[in-house]
Amino acid sequence: MYVINDDLKTGNLKSVYLLHGPEGYLVRRYRDKLLNAFCGNSSKKELDDDMNFNSFVGKDFTQERIIDLAETLPFFADRRVILLEDTELFVKNGDKLADYLGSKAESTVFIFVEGDIDKRSKLYKAITSAGHAAEFRKQDEDTLKRWIVSLVKNEKKQITVRAVESLIERTAGDMELLNHELEKLFCYTQDMEAIDITEVEAVCTTVVTNHIFAMIEAMANKKQAEALGLYYELLALRESPIGILRLIARQFTQLLMIKDLRNRGYDRRKIAEKTELKPFIVNKYMEQAGKFTTSTLRKALDDCAEYTECITTGRLTDRLAVELLLVKYSSKNGKE
């Protein structure tokens, strides 16, 4: 993160970047910063119409196709930008691209955006040699507090310590949710100079995180009507389907991590340390994780990624994609 900030500040941009890690909010934010730096302040839709910009999401491409594009000179511009997101090239065979990066066209810029990667992969090593790989981890509580305060100050407001702590607790420290809740708070307090716990309680609820937990519990217990009902309640609260899908994926990830640590003999205290979750949350998640097999949790995460890709590429509407996921894992007769 610091390297990218310095590159943006000095203008000495590298021609290859990898953005990865569990903090999706920061990954997407720095992706957009780099795109703006390379392509100007254009929207993603405008960039999609730019003949010097190519974007690929998921696995629907070949490495040969990417290399051909990279070798194509930009049209009346200094550079061609290729964005690759959620490709799994860092956990599967990305060797052809890895070999190409060592001698790629100077006019071509690569931006890779991934969740999980294997740092032992040939492609990861090629990127660290040719450019920069930035890992975005979940932020600790002190960092989140400073971030919240800075956003509040940008709105020329003040916020109490109790309000900040309540925000973090209600969102489980998820930066995407925090940003969403702060936007609601700023609208609610537009004529106010200070935000206290009263305003947080009036606007921000624990509905989202509680609903996600209850939704997955209903899926585990094969209560399809209940799972869909909870989903429709969130939609009625104007929560975005893609945001809900990300939260479902995040909880499945946590359940898989907890199940794996439990199988390796770790106790609750050690699991809490390694996952950076509160002990009482670990207790709840351990119980819920026991209702799924490891293979089911892995498949659920794969399906979350696949439905996200379907939404991004326009093959499914965001609302329908989440419905299909819920139906699949809450069906009494369906196979997971």
The 8 nearest C-alpha neighbors of each residue, nearest first, counted from 0:
[[1, 3, 2, 133, 4, 135, 134, 29],
 [2, 0, 4, 3, 5, 6, 133, 7],
 [1, 3, 5, 0, 4, 6, 133, 131],
 [4, 2, 6, 0, 5, 1, 7, 133],
 [5, 3, 1, 7, 6, 2, 8, 0],
 [4, 6, 8, 2, 3, 7, 9, 1],
 [7, 5, 3, 11, 12, 9, 4, 8],
 [8, 6, 4, 10, 5, 9, 3, 12],
 [7, 9, 5, 6, 10, 4, 11, 3],
 [10, 8, 6, 11, 7, 5, 12, 4],
 [9, 11, 7, 12, 6, 8, 5, 36],
 [12, 10, 6, 9, 13, 7, 8, 5],
 [11, 13, 6, 10, 14, 7, 9, 3],
 [12, 14, 15, 130, 11, 16, 131, 6],
 [13, 15, 108, 109, 130, 12, 16, 107],
 [16, 14, 130, 109, 13, 108, 110, 129],
 [17, 15, 110, 131, 132, 130, 111, 109],
 [16, 18, 132, 111, 110, 112, 133, 131],
 [19, 17, 112, 133, 26, 132, 111, 134],
 [20, 18, 113, 134, 114, 112, 135, 133],
 [19, 21, 135, 114, 134, 136, 22, 115],
 [20, 22, 136, 23, 114, 137, 135, 19],
 [23, 21, 137, 136, 24, 135, 20, 25],
 [24, 22, 26, 25, 21, 27, 20, 175],
 [23, 25, 175, 27, 26, 22, 174, 28],
 [26, 24, 28, 27, 23, 22, 29, 135],
 [25, 27, 23, 29, 28, 24, 18, 30],
 [28, 26, 30, 24, 25, 29, 23, 31],
 [29, 27, 25, 31, 30, 26, 24, 32],
 [30, 28, 32, 31, 26, 27, 25, 33],
 [29, 31, 27, 33, 28, 32, 26, 34],
 [32, 30, 34, 29, 28, 33, 35, 27],
 [33, 31, 29, 35, 30, 34, 36, 28],
 [32, 34, 36, 30, 35, 31, 37, 29],
 [35, 33, 31, 37, 36, 32, 38, 30],
 [36, 34, 39, 40, 38, 32, 33, 37],
 [35, 37, 33, 34, 39, 38, 32, 7],
 [36, 38, 34, 35, 39, 33, 80, 78],
 [39, 37, 35, 34, 36, 40, 41, 46],
 [40, 38, 35, 41, 36, 37, 34, 42],
 [41, 39, 35, 42, 38, 36, 34, 37],
 [40, 42, 39, 45, 46, 43, 35, 38],
 [41, 43, 45, 44, 46, 40, 35, 47],
 [42, 44, 46, 45, 47, 41, 31, 34],
 [45, 43, 47, 42, 46, 48, 41, 49],
 [46, 44, 42, 48, 47, 43, 41, 49],
 [45, 47, 49, 43, 48, 44, 42, 41],
 [46, 48, 44, 45, 49, 43, 52, 53],
 [49, 47, 46, 45, 50, 44, 52, 51],
 [50, 48, 46, 51, 52, 47, 45, 53],
 [49, 51, 52, 48, 74, 53, 47, 73],
 [52, 50, 79, 49, 73, 80, 74, 53],
 [53, 51, 80, 49, 50, 79, 81, 46],
 [54, 52, 81, 82, 80, 51, 55, 47],
 [53, 55, 82, 81, 83, 52, 56, 47],
 [54, 56, 83, 82, 84, 57, 53, 60],
 [57, 55, 84, 85, 83, 86, 308, 58],
 [56, 58, 86, 85, 59, 308, 84, 55],
 [57, 59, 86, 60, 56, 87, 85, 61],
 [58, 60, 57, 61, 56, 55, 86, 308],
 [61, 59, 58, 62, 64, 55, 65, 57],
 [62, 60, 64, 63, 65, 59, 58, 66],
 [61, 63, 65, 64, 66, 96, 95, 60],
 [62, 64, 66, 61, 65, 67, 95, 96],
 [65, 63, 67, 61, 62, 66, 68, 60],
 [66, 64, 62, 68, 63, 67, 69, 61],
 [65, 67, 69, 63, 68, 64, 62, 70],
 [68, 66, 64, 70, 69, 65, 63, 71],
 [69, 67, 71, 65, 70, 66, 64, 53],
 [68, 70, 66, 67, 71, 107, 65, 104],
 [69, 71, 67, 68, 104, 66, 72, 103],
 [72, 70, 68, 69, 73, 67, 79, 104],
 [71, 73, 70, 74, 106, 79, 69, 78],
 [74, 72, 79, 78, 76, 51, 75, 71],
 [73, 75, 76, 72, 51, 50, 77, 79],
 [76, 74, 73, 77, 51, 78, 72, 50],
 [77, 75, 74, 73, 78, 51, 79, 72],
 [78, 76, 106, 73, 75, 79, 74, 107],
 [77, 79, 106, 73, 107, 76, 80, 108],
 [78, 80, 107, 51, 73, 52, 108, 106],
 [81, 79, 108, 52, 107, 109, 51, 53],
 [80, 82, 53, 109, 54, 52, 108, 110],
 [81, 83, 54, 110, 111, 109, 53, 55],
 [82, 84, 111, 55, 54, 56, 112, 110],
 [85, 83, 112, 56, 86, 113, 111, 55],
 [86, 84, 113, 57, 87, 56, 112, 114],
 [85, 87, 57, 58, 88, 84, 56, 83],
 [88, 86, 89, 90, 85, 91, 58, 113],
 [89, 87, 93, 91, 86, 90, 92, 122],
 [90, 88, 116, 87, 117, 91, 120, 122],
 [89, 91, 87, 117, 88, 116, 92, 120],
 [90, 92, 88, 89, 87, 93, 120, 117],
 [91, 93, 94, 88, 90, 89, 95, 120],
 [94, 92, 88, 95, 96, 122, 97, 91],
 [93, 95, 97, 96, 92, 121, 98, 122],
 [96, 94, 98, 97, 93, 99, 62, 63],
 [95, 97, 99, 98, 94, 93, 100, 62],
 [96, 98, 122, 94, 95, 100, 99, 125],
 [99, 97, 95, 96, 100, 101, 94, 125],
 [98, 100, 96, 101, 97, 103, 102, 95],
 [101, 99, 103, 102, 97, 98, 96, 125],
 [100, 102, 99, 98, 103, 129, 125, 97],
 [101, 103, 100, 99, 104, 98, 105, 129],
 [104, 102, 100, 99, 101, 105, 69, 107],
 [103, 105, 106, 107, 70, 69, 102, 72],
 [104, 106, 107, 103, 14, 108, 78, 102],
 [105, 107, 78, 104, 79, 77, 108, 72],
 [108, 106, 79, 78, 105, 104, 69, 80],
 [107, 109, 14, 80, 15, 79, 81, 110],
 [110, 108, 15, 81, 80, 82, 14, 16],
 [111, 109, 82, 16, 17, 15, 83, 81],
 [110, 112, 17, 83, 84, 82, 18, 16],
 [113, 111, 84, 18, 19, 17, 83, 85],
 [114, 112, 19, 85, 84, 115, 18, 111],
 [113, 115, 20, 19, 21, 116, 85, 112],
 [116, 114, 113, 20, 19, 117, 21, 90],
 [117, 115, 89, 90, 118, 114, 113, 19],
 [116, 118, 119, 90, 120, 89, 115, 123],
 [119, 117, 120, 123, 116, 124, 89, 121],
 [118, 120, 117, 121, 123, 124, 122, 89],
 [121, 119, 123, 122, 118, 117, 89, 124],
 [120, 122, 124, 123, 94, 97, 125, 119],
 [123, 121, 97, 125, 120, 124, 93, 94],
 [124, 122, 126, 120, 125, 121, 118, 127],
 [123, 125, 127, 121, 122, 126, 128, 120],
 [126, 124, 122, 128, 123, 97, 127, 129],
 [127, 125, 129, 123, 128, 130, 124, 122],
 [126, 128, 131, 124, 130, 125, 129, 132],
 [127, 129, 125, 126, 130, 124, 131, 101],
 [130, 128, 126, 127, 125, 15, 101, 100],
 [131, 129, 15, 126, 127, 13, 16, 128],
 [130, 132, 16, 127, 126, 17, 133, 15],
 [133, 131, 17, 16, 127, 18, 134, 126],
 [134, 132, 18, 17, 0, 19, 131, 135],
 [135, 133, 19, 20, 18, 136, 132, 0],
 [136, 134, 20, 22, 19, 26, 21, 133],
 [135, 137, 22, 20, 21, 138, 134, 19],
 [138, 136, 22, 21, 139, 135, 173, 20],
 [137, 139, 142, 136, 143, 140, 22, 172],
 [140, 138, 142, 141, 143, 137, 172, 275],
 [139, 141, 143, 142, 144, 138, 172, 167],
 [142, 140, 144, 143, 139, 145, 138, 146],
 [141, 143, 145, 144, 139, 140, 138, 146],
 [144, 142, 146, 140, 141, 145, 147, 139],
 [143, 145, 141, 147, 146, 142, 140, 148],
 [146, 144, 148, 142, 143, 147, 149, 141],
 [145, 147, 143, 149, 144, 148, 142, 150],
 [148, 146, 144, 150, 149, 145, 143, 151],
 [147, 149, 151, 145, 146, 150, 152, 144],
 [148, 150, 152, 146, 151, 147, 145, 153],
 [151, 149, 153, 147, 152, 148, 146, 154],
 [150, 152, 148, 154, 153, 149, 156, 147],
 [153, 151, 155, 149, 154, 156, 150, 148],
 [152, 154, 150, 155, 151, 149, 156, 148],
 [153, 155, 152, 151, 156, 150, 185, 157],
 [156, 154, 152, 153, 151, 157, 192, 150],
 [155, 157, 192, 152, 193, 154, 151, 158],
 [156, 158, 193, 194, 151, 192, 152, 159],
 [157, 159, 194, 193, 195, 162, 160, 156],
 [160, 158, 162, 161, 195, 163, 194, 157],
 [159, 161, 163, 162, 164, 158, 195, 165],
 [162, 160, 164, 159, 163, 196, 165, 195],
 [161, 163, 196, 165, 195, 159, 160, 164],
 [164, 162, 160, 166, 165, 161, 159, 167],
 [165, 163, 161, 167, 166, 162, 168, 160],
 [164, 166, 168, 162, 163, 167, 169, 161],
 [167, 165, 163, 169, 164, 168, 162, 170],
 [166, 168, 172, 164, 170, 165, 169, 171],
 [167, 169, 165, 171, 166, 170, 164, 172],
 [170, 168, 205, 166, 167, 171, 165, 204],
 [169, 171, 172, 167, 168, 173, 176, 177],
 [172, 170, 168, 173, 167, 169, 208, 166],
 [171, 173, 167, 170, 174, 168, 177, 143],
 [172, 174, 176, 175, 171, 170, 177, 167],
 [175, 173, 177, 176, 178, 24, 172, 22],
 [176, 174, 178, 24, 177, 173, 179, 23],
 [175, 177, 179, 178, 173, 174, 170, 180],
 [178, 176, 174, 180, 179, 175, 181, 173],
 [177, 179, 181, 175, 176, 180, 174, 182],
 [178, 180, 176, 182, 177, 181, 175, 183],
 [181, 179, 177, 183, 182, 178, 176, 203],
 [182, 180, 184, 178, 183, 179, 177, 185],
 [181, 183, 185, 179, 180, 184, 178, 186],
 [184, 182, 180, 186, 181, 185, 187, 179],
 [183, 185, 181, 187, 182, 186, 188, 180],
 [186, 184, 188, 182, 187, 183, 189, 181],
 [187, 185, 189, 183, 184, 188, 182, 181],
 [186, 188, 184, 185, 189, 183, 202, 198],
 [189, 187, 191, 185, 190, 186, 184, 194],
 [188, 190, 186, 191, 185, 187, 192, 184],
 [191, 189, 188, 192, 187, 186, 185, 193],
 [190, 192, 188, 189, 193, 194, 156, 187],
 [191, 193, 156, 157, 190, 194, 155, 188],
 [194, 192, 157, 156, 158, 191, 195, 159],
 [195, 193, 158, 198, 157, 159, 196, 162],
 [196, 194, 162, 197, 159, 198, 158, 193],
 [195, 197, 162, 199, 198, 161, 200, 194],
 [198, 196, 200, 195, 199, 201, 194, 162],
 [199, 197, 201, 200, 196, 195, 194, 202],
 [200, 198, 196, 203, 202, 201, 197, 162],
 [199, 201, 197, 198, 203, 202, 196, 204],
 [202, 200, 198, 199, 197, 203, 204, 196],
 [201, 203, 199, 200, 198, 184, 204, 183],
 [204, 202, 199, 200, 180, 201, 205, 184],
 [205, 203, 206, 200, 202, 169, 207, 201],
 [204, 206, 169, 207, 208, 209, 203, 170],
 [205, 207, 209, 204, 210, 208, 233, 211],
 [208, 206, 210, 209, 205, 211, 233, 204],
 [209, 207, 211, 210, 205, 206, 212, 170],
 [208, 210, 206, 212, 211, 207, 205, 213],
 [209, 211, 213, 207, 208, 212, 206, 214],
 [210, 212, 214, 208, 213, 209, 207, 215],
 [211, 213, 209, 215, 210, 214, 216, 208],
 [214, 212, 216, 210, 211, 215, 217, 209],
 [215, 213, 226, 211, 217, 216, 212, 210],
 [214, 216, 218, 217, 212, 213, 219, 211],
 [215, 217, 213, 219, 214, 218, 212, 220],
 [216, 218, 222, 220, 214, 215, 226, 219],
 [219, 217, 329, 215, 221, 216, 220, 328],
 [220, 218, 216, 217, 221, 290, 215, 329],
 [219, 221, 217, 218, 222, 216, 329, 290],
 [222, 220, 329, 218, 219, 331, 223, 330],
 [223, 221, 217, 225, 220, 224, 329, 218],
 [222, 224, 329, 226, 225, 221, 227, 330],
 [225, 223, 227, 226, 222, 228, 217, 329],
 [224, 226, 228, 223, 222, 227, 229, 217],
 [227, 225, 214, 223, 217, 229, 228, 224],
 [228, 226, 230, 224, 229, 225, 223, 231],
 [227, 229, 225, 231, 230, 226, 224, 232],
 [230, 228, 232, 226, 227, 231, 214, 225],
 [229, 231, 227, 233, 228, 232, 226, 234],
 [232, 230, 234, 228, 233, 229, 235, 227],
 [233, 231, 235, 229, 230, 234, 228, 236],
 [234, 232, 236, 230, 235, 231, 238, 229],
 [233, 235, 231, 237, 238, 236, 232, 230],
 [234, 236, 232, 237, 233, 231, 238, 230],
 [235, 237, 233, 234, 238, 232, 231, 239],
 [238, 236, 234, 235, 239, 233, 232, 240],
 [237, 239, 234, 233, 236, 240, 242, 243],
 [238, 240, 242, 241, 237, 243, 234, 233],
 [241, 239, 243, 242, 318, 317, 244, 238],
 [240, 242, 244, 243, 239, 317, 245, 307],
 [243, 241, 245, 239, 240, 244, 246, 238],
 [242, 244, 240, 246, 241, 245, 247, 239],
 [243, 245, 241, 247, 242, 246, 240, 248],
 [246, 244, 248, 242, 243, 247, 249, 241],
 [247, 245, 249, 243, 248, 244, 250, 242],
 [246, 248, 244, 250, 249, 245, 243, 251],
 [249, 247, 245, 251, 246, 250, 303, 300],
 [248, 250, 246, 252, 247, 251, 245, 253],
 [249, 251, 253, 252, 247, 248, 254, 246],
 [250, 252, 254, 248, 253, 249, 255, 247],
 [253, 251, 249, 255, 250, 254, 248, 256],
 [254, 252, 250, 256, 255, 251, 257, 249],
 [253, 255, 251, 257, 288, 256, 252, 258],
 [256, 254, 258, 252, 253, 257, 296, 259],
 [255, 257, 253, 259, 254, 258, 252, 260],
 [258, 256, 260, 254, 259, 255, 261, 253],
 [259, 257, 261, 255, 256, 260, 288, 254],
 [258, 260, 262, 256, 261, 257, 255, 263],
 [261, 259, 263, 257, 262, 258, 265, 256],
 [260, 262, 258, 265, 264, 263, 259, 257],
 [263, 261, 259, 264, 260, 258, 265, 257],
 [264, 262, 260, 261, 265, 259, 258, 266],
 [263, 265, 261, 262, 266, 260, 259, 269],
 [266, 264, 261, 260, 269, 263, 270, 267],
 [265, 267, 269, 268, 270, 264, 261, 260],
 [268, 266, 270, 269, 271, 265, 281, 278],
 [267, 269, 271, 270, 266, 272, 278, 265],
 [270, 268, 272, 271, 266, 267, 265, 273],
 [269, 271, 267, 273, 272, 268, 274, 266],
 [270, 272, 276, 268, 274, 269, 275, 278],
 [273, 271, 269, 275, 270, 274, 268, 276],
 [272, 274, 270, 275, 271, 269, 276, 260],
 [273, 275, 276, 271, 272, 270, 257, 256],
 [276, 274, 272, 271, 273, 277, 270, 139],
 [277, 275, 271, 274, 278, 281, 280, 272],
 [276, 278, 280, 279, 271, 281, 275, 272],
 [279, 277, 281, 280, 271, 276, 282, 268],
 [278, 280, 282, 281, 277, 283, 276, 284],
 [281, 279, 283, 277, 282, 278, 284, 276],
 [282, 280, 278, 284, 279, 283, 285, 271],
 [281, 283, 279, 285, 280, 284, 278, 286],
 [284, 282, 280, 286, 281, 285, 287, 279],
 [283, 285, 287, 281, 286, 282, 288, 280],
 [286, 284, 288, 282, 287, 283, 281, 289],
 [285, 287, 284, 289, 283, 288, 282, 290],
 [286, 288, 284, 289, 285, 290, 283, 216],
 [289, 287, 285, 254, 290, 286, 291, 284],
 [288, 290, 287, 286, 291, 285, 292, 258],
 [289, 291, 288, 287, 219, 292, 286, 220],
 [292, 290, 289, 288, 295, 293, 296, 219],
 [291, 293, 295, 294, 296, 290, 289, 288],
 [292, 294, 296, 295, 297, 291, 255, 258],
 [293, 295, 297, 292, 296, 298, 291, 299],
 [296, 294, 298, 292, 293, 297, 299, 291],
 [295, 297, 299, 293, 298, 294, 255, 251],
 [298, 296, 294, 300, 299, 295, 293, 301],
 [297, 299, 301, 295, 300, 296, 294, 302],
 [298, 300, 296, 302, 301, 297, 295, 303],
 [301, 299, 303, 297, 302, 298, 248, 296],
 [300, 302, 298, 304, 299, 303, 305, 297],
 [301, 303, 305, 299, 304, 300, 306, 298],
 [304, 302, 300, 306, 305, 301, 248, 307],
 [305, 303, 307, 301, 302, 306, 308, 300],
 [304, 306, 302, 308, 307, 303, 301, 309],
 [307, 305, 309, 303, 308, 304, 320, 302],
 [308, 306, 304, 310, 305, 309, 303, 311],
 [307, 309, 311, 305, 306, 310, 312, 57],
 [310, 308, 306, 314, 312, 307, 315, 311],
 [311, 309, 313, 307, 315, 308, 317, 312],
 [312, 310, 308, 313, 309, 307, 56, 314],
 [311, 313, 309, 310, 314, 308, 56, 315],
 [314, 312, 310, 315, 311, 309, 316, 308],
 [313, 315, 309, 312, 310, 316, 311, 308],
 [316, 314, 310, 313, 309, 320, 317, 319],
 [315, 317, 319, 318, 310, 320, 313, 314],
 [316, 318, 320, 310, 319, 240, 241, 315],
 [317, 319, 240, 316, 320, 321, 322, 241],
 [318, 320, 322, 316, 321, 317, 323, 315],
 [321, 319, 317, 323, 322, 318, 306, 315],
 [322, 320, 324, 323, 319, 318, 325, 244],
 [321, 323, 319, 325, 324, 320, 326, 318],
 [324, 322, 326, 320, 321, 325, 327, 319],
 [325, 323, 321, 327, 322, 326, 320, 328],
 [326, 324, 322, 323, 327, 328, 329, 321],
 [325, 327, 323, 329, 324, 328, 330, 322],
 [328, 326, 324, 325, 330, 329, 323, 333],
 [329, 327, 325, 218, 326, 330, 335, 324],
 [328, 330, 218, 221, 223, 326, 327, 222],
 [331, 329, 333, 332, 327, 328, 221, 326],
 [332, 330, 221, 333, 329, 222, 223, 328],
 [331, 333, 330, 334, 329, 221, 327, 335],
 [334, 332, 330, 331, 327, 335, 328, 329],
 [333, 335, 332, 327, 328, 330, 331, 329],
 [334, 328, 295, 333, 327, 298, 299, 330]]
